[in-house]
């Protein structure tokens, strides 16, 4: 079974927030053939200007993207204006009803909060972004000093490189720990701890 992994990008997205998970899910295919179909989605089909000037072309806009089995929302400064973008928030809400896993990295948690998906759940984000997350998700239990928190279908990670840890963890949950370990070893990445 091949799972669709949609990673949302947008202007001012943090580069490693989406590239790290993209690499993890793509490399996992080396050890579990055709496990993941990984693609980039964006609010509009145009060149996205990520943090520090990286230009990225998404595979699909939201209205034409294949339905994901896993939807990953990265963070970055671009999440601040997106919390007011009803098209993006509605898309996340709609997909949350159907996806196997909904994942966020860093301040991608803001968009899950704005979509009312974190009520009563554990949540984490970048170490400098808890105050804003507390305002957006007042009933969530904020967890500091961890790489990720797992609520079952909704998994959130801390900032930037923590998205790699979370993605390896999810690979382990879906494909087995051996595939996750081989993926991490190939990437020369140590994800053995969640702190």
C-alpha positions in Angstrom: 0.0 0.0 0.0 1.4 3.4 -1.0 0.4 6.3 1.2 0.1 9.8 -0.1 2.1 12.3 1.9 1.2 15.9 1.3 3.5 18.5 2.7 2.1 22.0 2.6 4.4 24.9 1.7 3.8 28.6 1.6 5.7 31.9 1.5 8.2 32.2 4.4 7.9 28.5 5.2 11.0 27.3 7.2 13.1 25.3 4.8 14.1 22.4 7.1 10.6 22.1 8.4 9.4 20.7 5.1 12.6 19.5 3.5 13.6 17.3 6.5 10.3 15.4 6.5 10.3 15.2 2.7 13.7 13.5 2.9 12.6 11.1 5.6 9.5 9.9 3.8 11.2 9.7 0.5 14.3 7.8 1.9 12.0 5.3 3.7 10.9 4.1 0.2 14.5 2.7 -0.2 13.7 0.2 2.6 10.0 -0.3 2.1 9.3 -0.1 -1.6 6.7 2.5 -2.7 5.6 3.1 0.8 5.1 6.8 0.3 4.1 9.1 -2.5 5.5 12.4 -1.3 4.4 15.7 -2.9 4.3 19.4 -2.1 1.0 21.4 -2.0 0.5 25.1 -1.7 -2.4 27.5 -1.4 -1.7 28.6 -5.0 0.2 26.9 -7.9 3.1 29.3 -8.2 6.7 29.6 -7.1 6.9 29.7 -3.3 9.6 31.9 -1.7 10.7 30.0 1.4 12.8 31.4 4.3 16.2 32.8 3.3 15.2 33.1 -0.4 14.8 29.4 -1.4 12.4 29.2 -4.4 10.2 26.1 -4.5 7.6 25.0 -7.0 4.7 23.0 -5.4 3.3 19.9 -7.2 -0.3 21.0 -6.6 -2.5 23.7 -5.3 -5.0 22.8 -2.6 -7.9 22.4 -5.0 -6.1 20.0 -7.3 -4.0 18.0 -4.9 -4.6 14.2 -4.5 -6.2 13.4 -1.1 -3.4 12.7 1.4 -3.1 9.8 3.8 -0.7 11.9 5.8 -0.8 15.7 5.8 2.1 17.6 7.1 2.0 21.3 8.0 5.4 22.9 8.5 6.1 26.2 10.2 8.0 29.4 9.7 7.1 33.1 9.7 4.6 32.4 6.9 2.2 30.7 9.4 1.3 34.0 11.0 -0.6 35.4 8.0 -2.0 32.0 7.1 -3.9 31.7 10.4 -6.2 34.3 8.7 -6.5 32.4 5.4 -9.8 30.7 5.4 -9.0 28.5 2.3 -6.0 27.0 4.1 -7.8 26.6 7.5 -10.8 25.0 5.8 -8.5 22.6 3.8 -6.8 21.5 7.0 -10.2 21.0 8.7 -11.6 19.0 5.8 -8.5 16.8 5.4 -8.3 16.2 9.2 -11.5 14.2 9.0 -10.0 11.7 6.6 -6.2 11.5 7.0 -4.5 8.6 8.7 -2.1 11.1 10.4 -2.1 14.9 10.6 1.4 16.2 11.4 2.8 19.6 12.2 6.3 21.0 12.5 7.2 24.1 14.5 4.6 26.8 14.2 2.6 24.7 11.8 0.8 24.0 15.1 -0.7 27.5 14.8 -2.7 26.3 11.8 -3.9 23.2 13.5 -4.9 25.3 16.5 -6.7 27.8 14.3 -8.6 24.9 12.7 -9.8 23.9 16.2 -8.0 20.6 16.0 -5.9 20.8 19.3 -8.7 21.1 21.9 -7.8 18.9 24.8 -4.7 17.4 23.1 -1.0 17.7 23.8 0.8 20.1 21.6 4.3 21.3 21.1 6.1 23.9 18.8 9.3 25.8 18.4 10.7 26.8 21.9 10.1 30.4 21.1 6.5 30.1 20.0 4.6 28.7 23.0 3.1 32.0 24.0 1.3 32.4 20.7 0.3 28.7 20.6 -1.2 29.1 24.1 -3.4 31.9 22.8 -4.5 30.0 19.7 -5.1 26.7 21.6 -6.1 27.6 25.2 -7.4 24.1 26.0 -4.3 22.2 24.7 -1.7 20.9 27.1 1.6 22.5 25.9 4.6 20.2 26.2 8.1 21.8 26.2 11.5 20.2 25.7 10.4 17.3 23.6 11.0 16.6 19.9 7.4 15.6 19.3 4.1 14.6 21.0 1.8 11.8 19.7 -2.0 12.2 20.1 -2.7 9.2 17.9 -3.8 10.7 14.6 -2.4 14.1 15.4 1.4 14.3 15.9 3.2 17.6 16.5 6.9 18.4 16.6 9.1 21.1 18.0 11.0 23.5 15.8 12.8 22.9 12.6 15.0 19.8 12.9 12.5 18.2 15.3 10.4 17.5 12.2 12.9 14.9 11.2 12.6 13.2 14.5 8.8 13.2 14.3 8.9 11.9 10.7 11.2 9.1 11.6 8.9 8.2 14.5 5.9 8.1 12.2 7.8 5.9 9.7 8.5 3.6 12.6 4.8 3.6 13.6 3.6 2.8 10.1 6.3 0.6 8.6 8.1 -0.8 11.6 11.1 0.4 13.6 13.6 -1.4 11.4 12.6 0.8 8.4 12.9 3.9 10.6 16.3 2.9 11.8 17.5 2.1 8.3 16.2 5.4 7.1 17.9 7.3 9.9 21.2 5.4 9.3 21.1 6.3 5.6 20.5 9.9 6.5 23.2 9.7 9.2 20.7 11.1 11.7 20.3 10.1 15.3 16.7 10.1 16.4 16.9 7.7 19.3 15.6 10.1 21.9 12.5 12.3 22.2 14.1 15.3 24.1 
